[in-house]
Amino acid sequence: MLTFQKIKWKNLLSTGNAFTEILLNNTPNALIIGDNGAGKSTILDALCFALFGKAFRNINKGNLINSVNQKGLLVEIEFTTSGKHYKVIRGIKPNIFEIWCDGTCLNQD
């Protein structure tokens, strides 16, 4: 079973250069609510970008970068599965893709 621990991002869509961090393991269930434009879909875009390299919505990958800063998009997600702790770091401008398992960076080849 995959258990998400936390996700954090910066310079993704309308979010700025300071990290937005959400803890996903405080309760067994979560409900995300908010007004239009509050960032609910941005959470899904961050999650999908970290795991799959593309947005949840039909957004061009280059358009995920904050239009003001135009660089430094970075998403980090942490989860556990099969007794191991993983951290995935993915970014654009600069391009970054790292997978960490129990504190060790995995060979990207």
Secondary structure, DSSP 8 states (H G I E B T S, - for coil): --EEEEEEEESBTT--SS-EEEES-SSS-------TTSSHHHHHHHHHHHHHSS-SSS--GGGGB-TTT-S-EEEEEEEEETTEEEEEEEEETTTEEEEEETTEE----
